[in-house]
């Protein structure tokens, strides 16, 4: 699931405006770790900037959370990831 929290424009100087959005993402799924499938929750946030009508730049951070008992002790595991991407519209 995703939600555009702050859609709008960012202004650079007096004459340059670019479409942008701050967004939140979340979801549930499964992670295979050490041969076991674990219920996983995913949370994150990102920022998307469109400098032109055919190009988008985004940066996003996510955390995947699941229970792990790899060493015989139940432990909450957080796996963080960061993404930087370009999208070309044609």
Secondary structure, 3 states (H helix, E strand, C coil): CEEEEEEEEEEECCCEEEEEEEEEEEEEEEEEECCEEEEEEEEEEEEEEECCCCEEEEEEEEEEEEEECCCCCCEEEEEEEEEEEEEECC
